[in-house]
């Protein structure tokens, strides 16, 4: 039986990144929890051993039970009856196994029953689960909603709800409505405060992942007469209190084991989470950033499966007397798939480490005042996390879709049949570039880090890193690409036309992403030689993409803009 952690040494490479020492020591507050909890680590080495052992458990569950159940779950799917959503049999089995293994509430503090994992190894678990069953990761991964409860709920709410998540109860975030998709400031689900100070919710939510969960975070309009984001607050709804029914679940293309629900709220009792009016402005933004990092991990898991399925088939399938992987056209596809996988994974974990550091500093700030140096570091890592999250989600999900497409192409006609996992993977992967903000919205979030120079500053920091002589040629090439990127950005900004900047935004974000991921792969190869081939292949891909975008920007006739924008 496969173990999806131990069979992939790339994961351990990222888990043992040099930044992890700082992350772990800050997260564990110099390991003081060891005095209160017998499962708390005594030192850095003990903590890392704990992460590895837990990831081995995740890998074993995923390589056996969850992966084995994936096909049956896809066929059976979730169902709806009597106002409730019902999981497929395999999903029920998967959730039970994860609860028994203590894999719920992984990132929550020990005082609430969690494992107190940093974000990085938790996201690694999500990467592994996604490879086994993309749809199941949606259910398991929504434990991340507890992070919002931990950050913004009061102590009583934390004490009542977070231990339930750690014990295995499920969560959902109820944001979208029939007339409020990406435009969440249009949410109209009504929150009314009764005379005794309690709240009830009325209205409809749509496209809610795991919408019949035990505990819901709900975005609702609490301020009478408002129509924008300033009238929205965040609420906690407990399924045990009743008042919410599942009207229907969507018949989706993929991720069929994950019920996507339409919910009807009728005087559903709820609790205000945090402060009024801050629901969208503050809390949903934090919630979405976590969700987008989760989808980036889900995308990497899909890419991993696509690459492995394609590679195995290409080695096994023989045509004209030899394995098809011996044909350069197929070999190139496999090499590019691996490079895209490695690049998106490197970006994912770079982003996760930055998220870890700023969130840990935020948490420490609740216990004591940060030093000036700590405040400076926190602000810096927060900015980098905000910059890399939309890039990791946007480009990682696009690469996942490209790899799923190429996986079917390698399989030929067989890939179009349900006999092979790649057919299900293709359907499951498609959603990753849509939900939790489409790729186009990730560009909207990312473009300010182009215009403010954040990406360029990060690239310059990577360029300062010394590497082995055999990697220097790639670095030199990336320096040329950086000049092309810088010139293209300056050319766009000099026009001083917001519409034109928006039109070119995707190209500039992708150029930055190509260069950043190429540098990350070079640094990976400098630390672990097995990444060298991917660094070489991805550098060639990056060169082609950056050159193409730069040339488009250089030669574009702005008089043609209306041909693109007016329909």
LONU-532515 format. One record per residue (C-alpha): residue number from 1; x negated, y negated, z negated. Coordinates in Angstrom, 2 decimals. Layout:
BEGIN
R, num, c1, c2, c3
R, NUM, X, Y, Z
...
REM end
This chain:
BEGIN
R, num, c1, c2, c3
R, 1, 0.00, 0.00, 0.00
R, 2, -1.34, -3.39, 1.00
R, 3, -2.09, -6.13, -1.50
R, 4, -1.50, -9.50, 0.17
R, 5, -3.98, -11.24, -2.12
R, 6, -6.91, -8.83, -2.15
R, 7, -6.67, -8.11, 1.59
R, 8, -7.24, -11.79, 2.36
R, 9, -10.63, -13.09, 1.10
R, 10, -9.81, -16.56, 2.46
R, 11, -7.47, -17.06, -0.49
R, 12, -10.20, -16.43, -3.04
R, 13, -12.43, -18.87, -1.14
R, 14, -9.88, -21.63, -1.72
R, 15, -9.11, -20.58, -5.29
R, 16, -12.80, -20.88, -6.21
R, 17, -13.30, -24.35, -4.70
R, 18, -15.72, -26.47, -6.78
R, 19, -12.94, -28.95, -7.68
R, 20, -11.10, -26.21, -9.56
R, 21, -13.33, -26.56, -12.60
R, 22, -12.23, -30.14, -13.15
R, 23, -8.59, -29.25, -12.44
R, 24, -8.57, -26.33, -14.88
R, 25, -10.37, -28.13, -17.68
R, 26, -7.99, -31.09, -17.47
R, 27, -4.94, -28.86, -17.15
R, 28, -5.94, -26.78, -20.18
R, 29, -6.90, -29.78, -22.33
R, 30, -10.21, -28.11, -23.18
R, 31, -8.37, -24.80, -23.76
R, 32, -6.61, -25.81, -26.99
R, 33, -3.58, -23.64, -26.11
R, 34, -5.67, -20.57, -26.98
R, 35, -5.02, -21.38, -30.63
R, 36, -1.23, -21.10, -30.14
R, 37, -0.67, -18.55, -27.37
R, 38, -2.40, -15.20, -27.13
R, 39, -2.23, -15.25, -23.32
R, 40, -3.84, -18.70, -22.97
R, 41, -7.41, -18.75, -21.57
R, 42, -10.42, -19.34, -23.79
R, 43, -12.55, -21.08, -21.14
R, 44, -12.80, -21.85, -17.42
R, 45, -13.92, -18.35, -16.44
R, 46, -11.08, -16.82, -18.44
R, 47, -8.56, -19.12, -16.74
R, 48, -9.85, -18.25, -13.26
R, 49, -9.71, -14.55, -14.10
R, 50, -6.11, -15.06, -15.24
R, 51, -5.18, -16.74, -11.94
R, 52, -6.79, -13.95, -9.95
R, 53, -5.09, -11.20, -11.93
R, 54, -1.72, -12.89, -11.53
R, 55, -2.26, -13.42, -7.79
R, 56, -3.14, -9.74, -7.53
R, 57, 0.24, -8.94, -9.08
R, 58, 1.91, -11.30, -6.58
R, 59, -0.07, -9.69, -3.76
R, 60, 0.90, -6.18, -4.82
R, 61, 4.60, -7.04, -5.07
R, 62, 4.50, -8.79, -1.70
R, 63, 2.46, -6.15, 0.09
R, 64, 4.86, -3.47, -1.11
R, 65, 8.38, -4.20, -2.26
R, 66, 9.07, -7.66, -0.78
R, 67, 7.54, -6.99, 2.64
R, 68, 9.20, -3.57, 2.77
R, 69, 12.60, -5.14, 2.02
R, 70, 12.26, -7.99, 4.53
R, 71, 13.78, -6.23, 7.54
R, 72, 16.80, -4.90, 5.62
R, 73, 17.38, -8.31, 4.03
R, 74, 17.30, -9.91, 7.48
R, 75, 19.91, -7.45, 8.76
R, 76, 22.21, -7.62, 5.71
R, 77, 21.78, -11.31, 4.93
R, 78, 23.56, -13.24, 2.21
R, 79, 27.36, -13.30, 2.03
R, 80, 30.14, -15.40, 0.53
R, 81, 33.34, -14.30, -1.19
R, 82, 35.61, -15.65, -3.94
R, 83, 33.76, -18.96, -3.98
R, 84, 30.38, -17.40, -4.72
R, 85, 27.26, -16.58, -2.71
R, 86, 25.87, -13.06, -2.90
R, 87, 22.29, -12.02, -2.17
R, 88, 21.34, -9.09, 0.03
R, 89, 20.51, -5.92, -1.92
R, 90, 16.79, -6.29, -1.20
R, 91, 16.81, -9.88, -2.43
R, 92, 18.36, -8.80, -5.74
R, 93, 15.64, -6.18, -6.05
R, 94, 12.92, -8.72, -5.23
R, 95, 14.15, -11.23, -7.81
R, 96, 14.38, -8.56, -10.48
R, 97, 10.79, -7.50, -9.80
R, 98, 9.52, -11.10, -9.94
R, 99, 11.30, -11.67, -13.25
R, 100, 9.89, -8.49, -14.74
R, 101, 6.40, -9.48, -13.57
R, 102, 6.72, -12.91, -15.23
R, 103, 6.34, -14.80, -11.96
R, 104, 9.02, -17.43, -12.58
R, 105, 8.14, -20.85, -14.01
R, 106, 4.49, -20.29, -13.15
R, 107, 3.52, -23.97, -13.28
R, 108, 5.51, -24.79, -16.42
R, 109, 3.79, -25.34, -19.82
R, 110, 3.45, -22.39, -22.16
R, 111, 5.63, -24.03, -24.81
R, 112, 8.58, -23.50, -22.42
R, 113, 7.61, -19.94, -21.56
R, 114, 5.62, -20.74, -18.42
R, 115, 2.12, -19.71, -17.35
R, 116, 0.78, -23.29, -17.21
R, 117, -0.72, -22.68, -13.76
R, 118, -2.12, -25.62, -11.82
R, 119, -0.31, -26.38, -8.55
R, 120, -3.11, -24.84, -6.44
R, 121, -2.81, -21.19, -7.54
R, 122, 0.98, -21.56, -7.68
R, 123, 1.01, -22.76, -4.06
R, 124, -1.28, -19.83, -3.25
R, 125, 1.39, -17.50, -4.61
R, 126, 3.94, -19.24, -2.35
R, 127, 1.60, -18.71, 0.62
R, 128, 1.48, -14.97, -0.20
R, 129, 5.24, -14.63, -0.78
R, 130, 5.96, -16.36, 2.54
R, 131, 3.83, -13.87, 4.42
R, 132, 5.97, -11.08, 2.93
R, 133, 9.39, -12.68, 3.49
R, 134, 9.81, -16.31, 4.49
R, 135, 13.42, -16.48, 3.33
R, 136, 12.68, -15.01, -0.08
R, 137, 10.05, -17.69, -0.69
R, 138, 12.89, -20.22, -0.57
R, 139, 14.57, -18.58, -3.56
R, 140, 11.42, -17.83, -5.53
R, 141, 9.80, -21.17, -4.66
R, 142, 12.71, -23.28, -5.90
R, 143, 11.34, -22.73, -9.39
R, 144, 9.31, -25.80, -8.42
R, 145, 12.44, -27.87, -9.13
R, 146, 11.64, -27.33, -12.80
R, 147, 8.72, -29.72, -12.25
R, 148, 11.24, -32.54, -11.77
R, 149, 13.02, -31.54, -15.00
R, 150, 9.68, -31.53, -16.77
R, 151, 8.63, -34.93, -15.39
R, 152, 11.89, -36.82, -15.79
R, 153, 14.24, -34.95, -18.13
R, 154, 14.44, -35.76, -21.83
R, 155, 13.01, -33.38, -24.40
R, 156, 16.36, -31.79, -25.15
R, 157, 16.95, -31.06, -21.46
R, 158, 13.46, -29.61, -21.11
R, 159, 14.05, -27.34, -24.11
R, 160, 17.39, -26.12, -22.82
R, 161, 16.68, -25.63, -19.13
R, 162, 12.99, -24.96, -18.45
R, 163, 12.80, -21.75, -20.57
R, 164, 15.74, -20.41, -18.54
R, 165, 13.80, -21.00, -15.32
R, 166, 10.74, -19.30, -16.79
R, 167, 12.92, -16.32, -17.72
R, 168, 14.05, -16.03, -14.11
R, 169, 17.15, -18.16, -13.58
R, 170, 17.26, -19.76, -10.14
R, 171, 17.40, -23.42, -9.13
R, 172, 18.55, -25.55, -6.23
R, 173, 18.29, -29.18, -5.22
R, 174, 21.63, -30.46, -3.95
R, 175, 20.83, -33.44, -1.78
R, 176, 22.27, -33.16, 1.73
R, 177, 25.89, -33.91, 2.64
R, 178, 27.89, -33.65, 5.89
R, 179, 27.23, -37.35, 6.59
R, 180, 23.89, -37.65, 4.79
R, 181, 21.09, -35.50, 6.15
R, 182, 17.71, -37.17, 6.46
R, 183, 19.38, -40.47, 5.50
R, 184, 19.85, -39.64, 1.83
R, 185, 20.73, -43.21, 0.87
R, 186, 24.13, -42.44, 2.47
R, 187, 24.94, -39.76, -0.15
R, 188, 28.50, -40.22, -1.42
R, 189, 29.06, -37.33, -3.87
R, 190, 30.66, -39.24, -6.74
R, 191, 29.41, -39.19, -10.31
R, 192, 31.94, -40.57, -12.79
R, 193, 31.27, -41.28, -16.45
R, 194, 34.07, -40.41, -18.82
R, 195, 35.01, -42.34, -21.97
R, 196, 32.98, -39.97, -24.14
R, 197, 29.87, -40.76, -22.09
R, 198, 29.74, -37.43, -20.24
R, 199, 29.63, -37.17, -16.43
R, 200, 31.61, -35.24, -13.82
R, 201, 30.79, -34.78, -10.14
R, 202, 33.21, -34.72, -7.20
R, 203, 32.52, -34.24, -3.51
R, 204, 30.80, -31.97, -1.02
R, 205, 27.19, -30.94, -0.45
R, 206, 26.04, -29.14, 2.70
R, 207, 22.99, -27.16, 3.82
R, 208, 22.01, -26.45, 0.21
R, 209, 19.33, -23.78, -0.01
R, 210, 20.22, -21.23, -2.69
R, 211, 23.28, -23.35, -3.37
R, 212, 24.84, -20.93, -5.86
R, 213, 21.83, -21.16, -8.16
R, 214, 22.02, -21.13, -11.94
R, 215, 20.72, -24.69, -12.40
R, 216, 21.13, -27.52, -9.88
R, 217, 19.48, -30.91, -9.47
R, 218, 22.12, -33.07, -7.81
R, 219, 21.81, -36.46, -6.12
R, 220, 25.05, -38.37, -6.64
R, 221, 26.44, -41.91, -6.44
R, 222, 26.80, -43.19, -9.97
R, 223, 27.31, -46.90, -9.29
R, 224, 30.75, -47.94, -8.13
R, 225, 30.85, -50.05, -4.97
R, 226, 27.28, -49.31, -3.82
R, 227, 26.33, -47.87, -0.44
R, 228, 22.55, -47.63, -0.56
R, 229, 19.87, -45.77, -2.47
R, 230, 20.04, -48.13, -5.44
R, 231, 23.40, -46.66, -6.43
R, 232, 22.19, -43.07, -6.67
R, 233, 21.21, -41.11, -9.77
R, 234, 19.96, -37.58, -10.42
R, 235, 22.10, -35.10, -12.37
R, 236, 21.67, -31.61, -13.80
R, 237, 24.51, -29.18, -13.15
R, 238, 24.71, -25.87, -15.03
R, 239, 26.59, -23.14, -13.14
R, 240, 27.85, -21.71, -16.45
R, 241, 30.02, -24.81, -16.89
R, 242, 32.03, -24.22, -13.70
R, 243, 33.46, -26.80, -11.34
R, 244, 31.48, -25.91, -8.21
R, 245, 32.51, -23.36, -5.60
R, 246, 30.78, -22.15, -2.47
R, 247, 33.07, -22.96, 0.46
R, 248, 30.89, -21.14, 2.97
R, 249, 27.34, -20.10, 3.74
R, 250, 25.78, -20.97, 7.08
R, 251, 25.23, -18.31, 9.75
R, 252, 21.62, -19.16, 10.49
R, 253, 19.07, -18.20, 13.12
R, 254, 16.59, -17.03, 10.50
R, 255, 15.73, -16.89, 6.77
R, 256, 18.97, -14.93, 6.44
R, 257, 18.21, -13.70, 2.94
R, 258, 18.31, -17.28, 1.67
R, 259, 21.95, -18.44, 1.34
R, 260, 22.44, -21.94, 2.75
R, 261, 25.64, -23.17, 1.17
R, 262, 28.38, -25.74, 1.50
R, 263, 29.41, -26.65, -2.04
R, 264, 32.60, -28.25, -3.33
R, 265, 32.34, -30.17, -6.61
R, 266, 35.61, -30.64, -8.50
R, 267, 35.17, -32.42, -11.83
R, 268, 31.97, -30.46, -12.34
R, 269, 30.37, -31.36, -15.71
R, 270, 26.83, -32.69, -15.32
R, 271, 24.06, -34.44, -17.24
R, 272, 22.19, -37.55, -16.17
R, 273, 18.52, -36.75, -15.57
R, 274, 16.27, -39.71, -16.26
R, 275, 17.58, -43.23, -15.66
R, 276, 20.55, -44.40, -13.63
R, 277, 19.87, -45.80, -10.13
R, 278, 16.50, -44.03, -9.90
R, 279, 17.81, -40.83, -8.29
R, 280, 16.62, -41.48, -4.75
R, 281, 14.06, -44.20, -5.35
R, 282, 11.96, -42.16, -7.78
R, 283, 13.18, -38.67, -8.59
R, 284, 14.07, -37.36, -5.14
R, 285, 10.83, -38.73, -3.75
R, 286, 8.92, -36.69, -6.34
R, 287, 11.16, -33.68, -5.71
R, 288, 10.68, -33.89, -1.95
R, 289, 6.91, -34.22, -2.19
R, 290, 6.82, -30.95, -4.12
R, 291, 9.23, -29.33, -1.69
R, 292, 7.16, -30.44, 1.31
R, 293, 4.02, -28.96, -0.19
R, 294, 6.01, -25.75, -0.67
R, 295, 7.09, -25.74, 2.99
R, 296, 3.47, -26.32, 3.99
R, 297, 2.59, -23.17, 2.02
R, 298, 5.51, -21.34, 3.60
R, 299, 4.21, -22.38, 7.03
R, 300, 0.74, -21.06, 6.26
R, 301, 2.23, -17.75, 5.13
R, 302, 4.10, -17.53, 8.46
R, 303, 0.90, -18.33, 10.35
R, 304, -0.92, -15.60, 8.41
R, 305, 1.66, -12.97, 9.35
R, 306, 1.76, -14.15, 12.99
R, 307, -2.01, -13.89, 13.31
R, 308, -2.18, -10.46, 11.67
R, 309, 0.67, -9.03, 13.75
R, 310, -0.83, -10.38, 16.98
R, 311, -4.32, -9.15, 16.15
R, 312, -3.14, -5.65, 15.22
R, 313, -1.06, -5.32, 18.37
R, 314, -3.80, -6.69, 20.63
R, 315, -6.25, -4.14, 19.24
R, 316, -3.80, -1.27, 19.60
R, 317, -2.10, -2.02, 22.92
R, 318, -4.00, -0.69, 25.94
R, 319, -3.58, -1.82, 29.54
R, 320, -5.76, -1.08, 32.55
R, 321, -7.80, 1.30, 30.43
R, 322, -8.73, -1.02, 27.57
R, 323, -7.28, -2.83, 24.55
R, 324, -5.68, -6.10, 25.57
R, 325, -7.80, -8.02, 23.07
R, 326, -10.73, -7.33, 25.42
R, 327, -9.14, -9.62, 28.01
R, 328, -10.45, -13.19, 27.52
R, 329, -6.98, -14.74, 27.90
R, 330, -5.67, -12.70, 24.95
R, 331, -8.87, -13.01, 22.92
R, 332, -8.65, -16.80, 23.25
R, 333, -5.06, -16.82, 21.99
R, 334, -6.02, -14.77, 18.94
R, 335, -9.04, -16.99, 18.19
R, 336, -6.95, -20.17, 18.46
R, 337, -4.24, -18.67, 16.23
R, 338, -6.86, -17.92, 13.58
R, 339, -8.36, -21.40, 13.86
R, 340, -4.93, -23.04, 13.46
R, 341, -4.19, -20.78, 10.49
R, 342, -7.50, -21.57, 8.80
R, 343, -7.19, -25.30, 9.52
R, 344, -3.67, -25.59, 8.14
R, 345, -4.60, -23.54, 5.06
R, 346, -7.66, -25.71, 4.38
R, 347, -5.50, -28.83, 4.59
R, 348, -2.85, -27.24, 2.36
R, 349, -5.26, -26.50, -0.46
R, 350, -7.10, -29.79, -0.15
R, 351, -3.73, -31.47, -0.60
R, 352, -2.78, -29.14, -3.48
R, 353, -5.98, -30.02, -5.36
R, 354, -5.24, -33.74, -5.08
R, 355, -1.66, -33.15, -6.24
R, 356, -3.02, -31.18, -9.19
R, 357, -5.34, -33.95, -10.31
R, 358, -2.90, -36.84, -10.18
R, 359, -0.09, -34.84, -11.80
R, 360, -2.37, -33.68, -14.59
R, 361, -3.45, -37.26, -15.26
R, 362, 0.22, -38.31, -15.30
R, 363, 0.90, -35.59, -17.86
R, 364, -2.08, -36.58, -20.01
R, 365, -0.83, -40.18, -19.95
R, 366, 2.29, -39.01, -21.84
R, 367, 0.01, -37.84, -24.67
R, 368, -2.55, -40.64, -24.80
R, 369, -3.70, -43.73, -22.95
R, 370, -5.88, -42.95, -19.94
R, 371, -9.34, -44.49, -19.80
R, 372, -9.94, -47.08, -17.06
R, 373, -11.92, -44.47, -15.11
R, 374, -9.11, -41.93, -15.47
R, 375, -6.53, -44.47, -14.29
R, 376, -8.67, -45.25, -11.27
R, 377, -9.09, -41.55, -10.45
R, 378, -5.37, -40.89, -10.93
R, 379, -4.44, -43.67, -8.52
R, 380, -7.00, -42.43, -5.98
R, 381, -5.81, -38.82, -6.08
R, 382, -2.18, -39.91, -5.97
R, 383, -2.86, -41.86, -2.78
R, 384, -4.67, -38.92, -1.19
R, 385, -1.90, -36.51, -2.18
R, 386, 0.72, -38.83, -0.69
R, 387, -1.34, -39.11, 2.49
R, 388, -2.02, -35.42, 2.97
R, 389, 1.40, -34.02, 1.98
R, 390, 3.28, -35.14, 5.14
R, 391, 0.30, -34.15, 7.28
R, 392, 0.10, -30.67, 5.72
R, 393, 3.83, -30.14, 6.08
R, 394, 4.13, -31.68, 9.55
R, 395, 1.09, -30.20, 11.27
R, 396, 1.13, -26.95, 9.28
R, 397, 4.73, -26.21, 10.28
R, 398, 4.03, -27.06, 13.93
R, 399, 1.02, -24.71, 13.92
R, 400, 3.15, -22.01, 12.30
R, 401, 5.70, -22.30, 15.09
R, 402, 2.98, -22.23, 17.74
R, 403, 1.44, -19.13, 16.15
R, 404, 4.83, -17.38, 15.92
R, 405, 5.39, -18.18, 19.61
R, 406, 1.96, -16.85, 20.58
R, 407, 2.46, -13.76, 18.44
R, 408, 5.47, -12.81, 20.55
R, 409, 3.52, -13.65, 23.71
R, 410, 0.73, -11.26, 22.71
R, 411, 3.33, -8.54, 22.17
R, 412, 4.85, -9.20, 25.60
R, 413, 8.31, -7.69, 26.13
R, 414, 7.99, -5.71, 22.91
R, 415, 7.84, -8.94, 20.94
R, 416, 11.33, -9.83, 22.14
R, 417, 12.70, -6.69, 20.52
R, 418, 13.78, -6.27, 16.91
R, 419, 11.45, -3.26, 16.59
R, 420, 8.57, -5.61, 15.70
R, 421, 8.21, -8.04, 12.80
R, 422, 7.26, -10.90, 15.13
R, 423, 10.87, -11.27, 16.35
R, 424, 12.10, -11.93, 12.80
R, 425, 9.05, -14.09, 12.07
R, 426, 9.78, -16.25, 15.12
R, 427, 13.30, -16.95, 13.88
R, 428, 12.24, -17.47, 10.28
R, 429, 9.41, -19.86, 11.13
R, 430, 11.50, -22.20, 13.25
R, 431, 13.08, -23.92, 10.25
R, 432, 9.75, -24.96, 8.71
R, 433, 9.38, -27.98, 10.98
R, 434, 12.98, -29.06, 10.28
R, 435, 13.95, -28.79, 6.63
R, 436, 12.61, -30.96, 3.81
R, 437, 12.02, -33.62, 6.45
R, 438, 11.48, -32.94, 10.16
R, 439, 8.05, -33.29, 11.72
R, 440, 9.18, -36.64, 13.07
R, 441, 9.96, -37.84, 9.53
R, 442, 6.57, -36.58, 8.34
R, 443, 5.02, -38.86, 10.94
R, 444, 7.07, -41.76, 9.57
R, 445, 5.70, -40.97, 6.10
R, 446, 2.13, -40.54, 7.36
R, 447, 1.70, -43.49, 9.70
R, 448, 1.09, -46.01, 6.90
R, 449, -2.01, -44.04, 5.94
R, 450, -3.26, -44.57, 9.49
R, 451, -2.58, -48.30, 9.47
R, 452, -4.00, -48.85, 5.97
R, 453, -7.16, -46.90, 6.75
R, 454, -6.62, -44.15, 4.16
R, 455, -7.22, -41.34, 6.63
R, 456, -10.28, -43.07, 8.07
R, 457, -11.76, -43.52, 4.58
R, 458, -11.20, -39.83, 3.83
R, 459, -12.83, -38.84, 7.13
R, 460, -15.81, -41.03, 6.28
R, 461, -16.17, -39.26, 2.92
R, 462, -16.18, -35.87, 4.63
R, 463, -18.75, -37.12, 7.12
R, 464, -21.18, -37.88, 4.26
R, 465, -21.26, -34.23, 3.13
R, 466, -24.43, -32.39, 4.04
R, 467, -24.04, -29.06, 5.83
R, 468, -26.23, -26.23, 7.07
R, 469, -28.24, -27.05, 10.23
R, 470, -26.15, -24.73, 12.41
R, 471, -23.02, -26.75, 11.54
R, 472, -24.52, -30.15, 12.22
R, 473, -23.62, -30.07, 15.92
R, 474, -19.94, -29.78, 15.03
R, 475, -20.25, -32.70, 12.61
R, 476, -21.93, -34.79, 15.29
R, 477, -19.06, -34.02, 17.63
R, 478, -16.52, -35.01, 14.99
R, 479, -18.31, -38.34, 14.55
R, 480, -17.65, -39.06, 18.24
R, 481, -14.00, -38.07, 17.84
R, 482, -13.73, -40.38, 14.83
R, 483, -14.93, -43.30, 16.95
R, 484, -12.28, -42.46, 19.56
R, 485, -9.62, -42.32, 16.85
R, 486, -10.74, -45.61, 15.32
R, 487, -10.70, -47.35, 18.70
R, 488, -7.25, -45.99, 19.52
R, 489, -5.81, -47.16, 16.19
R, 490, -7.30, -50.64, 16.62
R, 491, -5.91, -50.85, 20.14
R, 492, -2.40, -50.00, 18.97
R, 493, -2.47, -52.35, 15.99
R, 494, -3.82, -55.24, 18.06
R, 495, -0.59, -55.22, 20.07
R, 496, 1.20, -56.20, 16.84
R, 497, 4.52, -54.66, 17.91
R, 498, 6.25, -52.38, 15.36
R, 499, 8.17, -50.54, 18.08
R, 500, 4.97, -49.81, 19.97
R, 501, 3.23, -48.68, 16.77
R, 502, 6.13, -46.33, 16.00
R, 503, 5.99, -44.96, 19.53
R, 504, 2.28, -44.16, 19.20
R, 505, 2.52, -43.01, 15.56
R, 506, 2.65, -39.28, 16.26
R, 507, -0.45, -39.44, 18.40
R, 508, -2.43, -41.36, 15.80
R, 509, -1.33, -39.10, 12.93
R, 510, -2.20, -35.99, 14.93
R, 511, -5.61, -37.40, 15.83
R, 512, -6.33, -38.05, 12.16
R, 513, -5.05, -34.60, 11.26
R, 514, -7.17, -32.89, 13.90
R, 515, -10.32, -34.60, 12.65
R, 516, -9.56, -34.05, 8.95
R, 517, -8.83, -30.35, 9.44
R, 518, -11.93, -29.92, 11.58
R, 519, -14.08, -31.46, 8.84
R, 520, -12.43, -29.29, 6.20
R, 521, -13.24, -26.17, 8.23
R, 522, -16.85, -27.28, 8.59
R, 523, -17.06, -27.71, 4.82
R, 524, -15.42, -24.30, 4.36
R, 525, -17.97, -22.76, 6.71
R, 526, -20.75, -24.47, 4.79
R, 527, -19.57, -22.68, 1.66
R, 528, -18.43, -19.38, 3.21
R, 529, -20.00, -18.34, 6.50
R, 530, -16.95, -16.38, 7.70
R, 531, -15.21, -19.69, 8.52
R, 532, -17.86, -20.64, 11.10
R, 533, -16.03, -19.17, 14.10
R, 534, -12.81, -20.96, 13.19
R, 535, -14.74, -24.20, 12.70
R, 536, -16.20, -23.86, 16.18
R, 537, -12.88, -22.98, 17.82
R, 538, -10.93, -25.66, 15.99
R, 539, -13.54, -28.32, 16.81
R, 540, -12.97, -27.57, 20.50
R, 541, -9.21, -27.76, 20.00
R, 542, -9.54, -31.02, 18.06
R, 543, -11.77, -32.51, 20.76
R, 544, -9.21, -31.72, 23.45
R, 545, -6.30, -33.10, 21.42
R, 546, -8.02, -36.27, 20.21
R, 547, -9.31, -37.01, 23.70
R, 548, -5.86, -36.46, 25.19
R, 549, -4.14, -38.79, 22.72
R, 550, -6.86, -41.42, 22.94
R, 551, -6.63, -41.42, 26.73
R, 552, -2.85, -41.73, 26.62
R, 553, -3.12, -44.75, 24.35
R, 554, -5.92, -46.31, 26.41
R, 555, -4.14, -46.02, 29.74
R, 556, -0.53, -46.50, 28.65
R, 557, 1.36, -49.25, 30.44
R, 558, 3.52, -50.97, 27.86
R, 559, 5.95, -51.95, 30.61
R, 560, 6.87, -48.25, 30.71
R, 561, 7.97, -48.22, 27.06
R, 562, 11.64, -48.77, 27.90
R, 563, 11.60, -45.70, 30.11
R, 564, 11.00, -43.66, 26.96
R, 565, 13.27, -45.55, 24.59
R, 566, 16.36, -46.52, 26.59
R, 567, 18.83, -43.77, 27.48
REM end
